[in-house]
Each structure stands twice: as structure tokens, then as C-alpha cells.
Amino acid sequence: MWINFLLRTYAWMSLLENSGIINMLFSLAGLPKIQLLYNSNAVLLGMVYNYLPFMILPLYTVLRKIDKSVIEAARDLGASNASVIIKVIFPLSLPGVVSGVIMVFMPSITTFVISRLLGGAHFMLFGDLIEQQFLQSGNWNFGAALSLIMISIILVMVTINSKNEESRPLV
């Protein structure tokens, strides 16, 4: 998390390229080189790597706050480990899941650097479309409309989350 977003993406480029470390390990093992860069899997890998901490941190915070006595009470009442996870831990961690989804949704929908660098500009994400409308097409009206749609979706998500937090009982 301390390393710049762009540097992390460039690091993945050097790992995934045809002469990168991963393909060198394949060739040392006697396997043929494979195209790891400029495909949808590379874009997915880059997005997961860059945005996973934004999902893990809210989950970790919520899971740390779960009272251990609630879990002990469920086990004392005869709940199995799977039942404790499904019926106790998961419902209590939903605020962290929702918060993580909101924190990941905004940057992941607006990104265009990852798809450009790791996907070779072969994949169009929403952020790519907005950037294209402003910088390449010069269609500022459509770019602004797309940006407004995106902001509206994010505003709806945040509003729903805040309404749910107001009505959620404290444990």
C-alpha cells in the first residue's frame, strides 16, 4: 500500500511480459512461454492486486470488533463451526462487506491505467470510456453525462449504506 499505484502496475508488467520473471521460470522448467500480458486475466490480476487492500481493511476492522462472547454463545448453544460462520460472523461482518464494496467500486470503475497498461488498451472499462470522450473524441457533453451517471450510482450506494447503518441494531 505504500508503493505508488502506477509503480505497482508497472511491476506487474515486468513480471508478466514475454521476457519477464514468470515466463523465465516457465522456460527453466521446460514449459513453453505463454502470453500473460495484454489480456483480460492480466487486467483482472492488476485490479485485484491494487484494490484488494481496500476490501480487506474494512472487513478486518469489522471482524476485530465482533464480540467473542457472541461466538462463544453460539458454540455453547451447539452451533458447528460452519453454522457460527454462516449465522453469526457473516451477518455481523456485512457492514464491512458493504463498506468494502463501496470503497472498491469507486476506484475500480474509474480506473483506466490498469486496462491500458496490463490490457494493452484492448479492453474498455468505464473509466476508459470517460477518458476517451474527454481526451480523444472531444465529446465533453457525453463524457460529462457518463461521469454524472457514475457519480449518481455511487451516491445511491452511499445513501443506501447510510440508511442501513441507521436502522442496523448494535450488537
C-alpha positions in Angstrom: 0.0 0.0 0.0 3.0 2.3 0.5 4.1 2.0 -3.1 2.5 4.1 -5.8 -0.4 2.6 -7.7 1.4 3.2 -11.0 4.6 1.6 -9.9 2.7 -1.5 -8.7 1.1 -1.8 -12.1 4.4 -1.4 -13.9 5.9 -4.1 -11.6 3.2 -6.5 -12.8 4.0 -5.5 -16.4 7.6 -6.5 -15.9 6.6 -9.8 -14.2 4.0 -10.8 -16.9 5.8 -9.8 -20.1 7.2 -12.4 -22.5 10.8 -11.9 -21.1 9.5 -11.5 -17.6 10.3 -13.5 -14.5 7.3 -15.8 -14.7 8.0 -16.8 -18.3 11.6 -17.3 -17.5 10.6 -19.7 -14.7 8.4 -21.5 -17.2 11.3 -21.8 -19.7 13.6 -23.1 -16.9 11.0 -25.7 -16.1 10.9 -26.7 -19.8 7.4 -25.3 -20.3 6.6 -23.0 -23.3 6.3 -19.3 -22.8 2.7 -18.1 -22.6 1.1 -14.7 -23.3 0.4 -13.4 -19.8 0.3 -9.7 -20.6 -2.3 -7.8 -22.7 -5.3 -10.0 -21.9 -8.3 -9.9 -19.6 -6.6 -12.0 -17.0 -3.8 -9.5 -16.6 -6.3 -6.7 -16.2 -8.2 -8.7 -13.6 -5.0 -9.6 -11.8 -3.9 -5.9 -11.7 -7.3 -4.8 -10.4 -7.5 -7.4 -7.7 -3.9 -6.7 -6.6 -4.4 -2.9 -6.5 -7.9 -2.9 -4.9 -7.9 -5.9 -2.6 -6.5 -4.0 0.4 -9.4 -1.6 0.2 -11.7 -4.6 0.7 -9.7 -6.3 3.3 -9.2 -3.3 5.6 -13.0 -2.7 6.3 -13.6 -6.4 6.7 -10.7 -6.7 9.2 -11.9 -3.7 11.2 -15.4 -5.1 11.5 -14.3 -8.7 12.3 -12.0 -7.3 15.0 -15.0 -5.6 16.6 -17.1 -8.7 16.8 -17.6 -9.6 20.5 -16.0 -13.0 21.2 -18.8 -13.8 23.7 -21.3 -13.9 20.8 -19.3 -16.6 19.1 -18.9 -18.5 22.4 -22.6 -18.3 23.0 -23.3 -19.7 19.6 -20.9 -22.6 20.2 -22.4 -23.2 23.7 -25.8 -23.5 22.1 -24.5 -26.3 19.9 -23.6 -24.5 16.6 -21.0 -26.1 14.4 -18.1 -24.0 13.1 -19.8 -23.7 9.7 -23.0 -22.6 11.4 -21.2 -20.0 13.5 -19.6 -18.5 10.3 -22.9 -18.5 8.4 -25.3 -17.4 11.1 -23.2 -15.2 13.4 -19.9 -14.0 11.8 -21.2 -13.3 8.3 -24.2 -11.3 9.3 -22.1 -9.3 11.8 -19.5 -8.6 9.1 -22.0 -7.3 6.5 -21.3 -3.6 7.4 -17.6 -4.3 6.5 -18.6 -6.0 3.3 -20.8 -3.1 2.2 -18.2 -0.6 3.2 -15.5 -2.5 1.3 -17.7 -2.8 -1.8 -18.3 0.9 -1.8 -14.6 1.7 -1.2 -13.6 -0.6 -4.1 -16.4 0.3 -6.5 -15.4 3.9 -7.0 -11.7 3.5 -7.9 -12.3 0.3 -9.9 -15.0 1.7 -12.1 -13.0 4.8 -12.8 -9.6 3.2 -13.5 -8.2 3.4 -17.0 -4.5 3.0 -16.2 -4.6 -0.8 -15.4 -6.6 -1.7 -18.5 -4.3 0.5 -20.6 -1.0 -0.9 -19.3 -1.9 -4.5 -18.5 -4.5 -5.0 -21.1 -2.7 -3.1 -23.9 -5.7 -0.8 -24.5 -7.7 -3.8 -25.8 -10.2 -3.7 -23.0 -12.6 -0.8 -22.5 -13.7 -0.1 -18.9 -16.0 2.7 -17.8 -13.1 4.9 -16.9 -11.5 4.3 -20.3 -14.7 5.4 -22.0 -14.9 8.6 -20.0 -11.3 9.4 -20.6 -11.7 8.7 -24.3 -14.7 11.0 -24.6 -12.8 13.9 -23.0 -9.3 13.5 -24.5 -9.7 11.7 -27.8 -13.2 12.3 -29.1 -13.5 15.8 -27.7 -17.1 15.0 -26.8 -17.2 16.7 -23.4 -21.0 16.5 -23.2 -21.1 12.7 -23.4 -18.1 12.4 -21.1 -19.8 14.6 -18.5 -23.0 12.6 -18.8 -21.1 9.4 -18.2 -19.4 10.9 -15.2 -22.7 12.1 -13.8 -24.2 8.6 -14.2 -21.2 7.2 -12.4 -21.4 9.7 -9.6 -25.2 9.1 -9.3 -24.6 5.3 -8.9 -22.0 5.9 -6.2 -24.3 8.4 -4.4 -27.1 5.9 -4.4 -24.8 3.2 -3.0 -23.6 5.5 -0.2 -27.1 6.6 0.6 -28.3 3.0 0.9 -25.4 2.2 3.1 -26.0 5.2 5.4 -29.7 4.3 5.6 -28.8 0.7 6.5 -26.4 1.8 9.2 -29.0 4.0 10.8 -31.5 1.1 11.0 -29.0 -1.6 12.0 -29.1 -2.7 15.6 -25.9 -2.5 17.7 -24.6 -5.8 19.0 
